[in-house]
């Protein structure tokens, strides 16, 4: 139960003993204090065996400076905590009056369960006010030991969704379940299943592979966290689940309000991408200088090559609009490269906007624009903006396959 009252010198003297040396905070704190009852027994300073108290935000984040009592109960058998109050200039890490905060109670580092107030939650009062909050706490019951499996009995696998990651919007993210394991010598893991549980929806290259990919979506300056769950199942039907968080940060690119994704080319130019049909599962910027094949190679590839992997229904067509940082110069056209056909003028399936500030590509699974040439629901598209002189340089095209395989073949979709 809470009783609010204005700070007065007599209450401060009783409940909050001042130290010998102290400094006035930039904004007076809101103070809380009170008795502590653990498992039905009122704790006193004499029976305080290592209790500490911490107040956090409702989401568990700490206040700055910390709101805590690490010294245990005072001479009046009270805990007491100063909660810093928010001030944009002096105390940006403080609490806002009226917000919900949570008090945590620990005994020798082990957190106890606060039952009153419920879940330890209370409302932060105004700066300078003192609130008495008497705590009722219970000691958690230890979980019974897990019995050892009988000899020969199937044991569950161990899922590992990989470490949390922080990436920029427009980056290709690889989820990694390769550290999942199964203790049984026979059988082992037979299936992986990824499920997104939080954040803006994205499309995985495959939900049933060990290391699927997706492209980080567009975010604002505050960013966003996406959460994925990995379920691994063994040959006996036992399974385990692991979770991973992917934090997406703003890449600072502006000027493409219609784009679904923003990214930077291999030449450092800002670009945008809009998917009218199909789902983007990989996006990378390629330096064309790694390709030694110069037959029909365009000059001045302003943006390098843009390598995309797009998921569609088998045999379907994808439509992708690429936004340029500057209008495409006259005479420049869209080129593709693949290990079978080399460099190709892709003008037949590339339409520039009137101002030449964007180009829309049409790509067909297993057909035009698909570098893997297979009707498999996956379109691989390395391409870029360039200019071909009237007399192309002569060169040997024999290295096309090996060069392109460095960046395209290695990323091609595999079931």
N, C-alpha and C positions, 0 to 999 in steps of 0.2 A: 504494500500500500504506500502511496506517495502523499506527502504533505508539503505544499509549497509555501515558503515564507520568505520575506525580504531579508537580505543580509543585514545582520545587526552585530554589533561588536560582541555582545554576550554570546550569540550562537557561534560566531567564528571562534571565540575563545574555547567554547565547550567542545565543538565538533571538529574543528580544524586547527590543530596546534601549529602555530607558525614556527619555522625553523629560525636559527640564530641569524642567518644571513639570507635575505631574499630580495628579489627585484620585482618591481611592478610590471606585469605584462603589458604589451601595447594596448590590448583590449581586455578588460576584466573578464575572467572566466565565469562560466556557469558552474556552480559547485554542487556535487552530490555526495551523500554519505549516509551511513546507517549501520544497523546491526547485521550480523550474518548468522543464519541458522543452517547447519549442515546435518542432514539426515535426522531432523527433529531436535538437534542439540544446539543451543545458543553458544556461539564461539566467543571466548573472551581473549584478552591479550595473553593470559596465562596459557590458554589451550590452543592458541594460534600456532600451528605447527608448520608454517610455510605457505600461508595463503597469500596470493597476489590478485590484483584486480585491474582489468583493462577495459576501457570503453572504446568501441570502434564504430564506424559507420555501419548502416544496416547490411551492406554488402560485404562486410568484413575488413574493409580497408581501414588503416589507422588514421587518426587525426595527426596533424602536425602543428605544434609540438604534441607529443604523445599524451593521451589522457589515461593516466594509470596511477596505481598505488602499489608500489613494489616493496613497501616497508611493513606491510601487515597492519593489524589493528592498532589504534592509538590507545592512550591511557584511559579513554572513555569507552573502549571496546567498539569503536566505530572504524570502518574503512572510510577514506575520504579521497575524492578525485576532483581535480580541476579540469574542466572541459574547455579547451580553447574555442573562442567564438570568432567566426569568420570576419575578416576585414580585408578588402581587396588589396590594400597597400601593405598593411602591417602583419596580417595573419591569414594568408590565402588558403592555408590548410586547415582552418578551423571549421567548427560546426555552425550551421545556420539554425537560429532559434526556431523551434517548431518541428524540426526534422526528427525522424526516428533514429535513435542510436541503440547500441546493444552493449550490455555489460557482461564481461566474461570473468569467471572465477576459476582460479587455478590452485591446485595443491601440489607443491613440489613439481611444477611444470605440467601436471596432468589436468586437463580442463574438466570441470565438473558441470553438471546440468543445472541451470538456473530455472526454477519452476515458478518463482514469484519475484519480480513481475514475469509474466509468461514469456518464455524464451529469452529472458533478460532484456526485453525491449522497453524503451521509455522515450518520452519526448524531451528534447533538449530545451531548457528554459532560457530566458533572456540573460544577457550578460549581467553579472553581478548578483543574480539570484541564487539562493541556496535551497536545495530540494533534498528532503530525507527520503531515501529509498531503502527500506529494509529488505534484505535478500533472503530468500529461502532456496537452498541448494541441496541437490542429492548427488551421491557418489555413484558413478556408472557401474553397473554390474559387469564384471569381466566376462568376455565371451568364452564359452566352453572350448576346450582344445579340439581341433579338427582331427577326427580319427584317421589313422594311417590306413591306406587301402590294403585289402587282402592281397597276398601274393598272386600275381597274374591278373588282378582286377584292373580294368581300364581306368586310367586316370585322366582328368580333364586337361585340355591344352591350356596354354598361357598366352593370352592375346597381348600384343604390344603395338599400339597405334603410332609409335614413334614420338619424338619430342615435339613440344609446342614450337610453332614457327611464327616469325614476324616477317612479312613481305610487303612490297609495294603493290598498289593496284596495278593491274596489267601484267604482273609477273605470272609465270607458270609455276604452279605449286605441285609438288609430288608428295602424296601421302605415302607413308612407308610402314607396312606391316611385316617387313622381312625379319624382324627380331622376334616375332611370335614363335612359340615352340610347343612341342608335345613331349611329355616325359616317357611315353611308351615307345619301345623299340619298334614294334609292329604298328602298322596303320598310319599314325601321324595325322597331321592336319589335312583335311580333304577339301575344305572350302573356306573362302574369305568373303565377307560381305560388309561393305562400307555403307553407312547411312548418315546423311546430314541431319543433325538434331537442332541446330541453331544458326541464325544469321541468314543473310540474303541467299536465295537459292542459287546454286551453281550446278553445272553438269559435269559429272566425272567421266573420264575416258572409258571406264568400266567400273561398276560397283563390285565386281567379283574377282578383281585381280589384286595381287599383293601390293603393287605400287601404282595406283591410278593417278591421273593428273587432272587439274582444272586450272582455269585462268582466273586470277583474283579480280573480283568485280570492282566497278567504280565506287568510290566512297567519298564522303566529304572530309573536312579537316579533322573531325573527331575520330575517323576510322571506324572499324567494325571488327568483331570477332566471330568467326565461323567455327562451329563445333561439329566434329565427325566422330562416329562410333564405329569401331571395328569389331565384328563378331567372327571368331574362328571356331570351326567345328571339326572334331576328329572323326575317325572312321567308326567309332562306337556311338556317335550321336551326341557326345558331350561337347560343351562349348564354353567359351569365355569371352568377355567383352572388355574392350579398352577404349579410351576416349582421348582425343587430341584437339587442341585449340589452335586455329590459324588466325593470327591478328593481321588485318589488312590496314595499311597506312596510306595516307594521301601522298601521291607522287608529285604533287605540285603543278601538274599540267592542267591548264585551263584553255578555254577558247573552243571547245568541241562539245557544245551543250547537247547535241543529238547523239553523241557517241555512247555505246554501251561499255566500251573499254578505252582507256588511254594508255600510251606507252611511248617509249623513245626508240628511235631507229638506231641501227649500228653506227650511223653518222652523227648521232646526237640530236636529231630533229624530233620535235614533239609531234605525235600522231594520234588519231582516234580511229575507232573501229565500231561499226554498227552491224549487227547480225539480223538481217530481215528474215532469213530462213536457215535452219540448221543450228547447231550448238557448238560453240568454240570450246575445245578442250586442251589446246596447246597453242602458245603464241611465243615466237622468238624472233629476234633481229639478227640477221646473218651478214657478216662481212663478205661480200662477193669476191674479195681478193684471195680467198682460200680455194677458189675454183680455177684450175689452170687451163681449162677448156676455153679458148677464145674465139672459136668459130661462131660467127654471128653474134658475138657478145656485144651488148650495147655499151656505149661510153657514158660516163657521168651518171652513174646510178645514184641519184641524189640521196635516196633514203636506204641505200643498200638493198638487201632482200628481206622480205617479210615472210616468215615460215609459219603457216597455220595448219592446225589439225581440226577438222570440223566433222561433227557427227550428224548424219542424216539417215532417213530411212533408206534401205538398200536400193540403189539405183536412182535416188532422188537428186534434186538440184538445190544448191545453196546459193544465196545471194548475199554478198558482203560489200558494204560500203566502207572505203578507206578515206579518212579525212587527212588532208595534207596541211603542213604548217604554212605553205605558200602555194600559190597557184602553179600548176604544172606549166612549164614553158611550152610555147608552141613548138611542134615538131617532136616533142617527147611522147612516148607511148608506153603502154604497160607490157612488160616482158616476163616470161616464165622460164624456169630452168628445171629440167629433170634429167635423170641419168639415162633415159632411153632416147629422148629427142633433143637433148642439149638446150641451147637458147632458142626461144620462140617468141615472135611477136604475137601478143595475146589480144590485139585490138578488136578482134571479132567478138570477144566476150567481155570487153572492158569498156564501159561507157563513162566518159567524163561529164561532170556537171557543166552548166553553161559558163560558170566562172572558173572552171578547171581547178577548183579548190578541193574536189573529191572525185573519186572514181569508184564505180560499182562493178564488181566482178560477178560473173555467173560461172558456177563450177558444178560439174556433174560427177557423182560417184561412179567411178569406173570409166568415165568418159572425159570430155574436154575439161582441162584444168586440174585433173586428179593425177598427181604424180605417181601414185602406186599402181594406177591402171586397173585396179580390181574392184568389182562390185561387192563391197563388203561393209557398206554403211559408214565408211571413213574416207574423207577427202584430205589429201596432203597437198598443200599449195605453197611452194616457195616462189615468190615473184617480186617485181619491183619496177619503179619508174626509171626509164633511161632513154637514150638517143642513139640510133644506129647510123653511122656515116654511110654515104652512098657506096663507098668501097670498103667492105669489111676487111680487117686484117686477116692474112692467111695464117693458119695454125693447124696443129694436129688435134683432131677430136678424139683421139684414142683414149685419153684419160678421163673422159666425161663420167664414166660409170664410177671409177674409184674415187674421184674427187667429190662427186655429189653424195656418195655414200657416207662421207664424213659427217654431214649434218642432216641429211634427209633419211637415208636408209637406216641410220641408227635410231631414229625417232619414229619410224613407221609403226603403225599399230600392229600389235601381236595379241592373239587371243590368249 
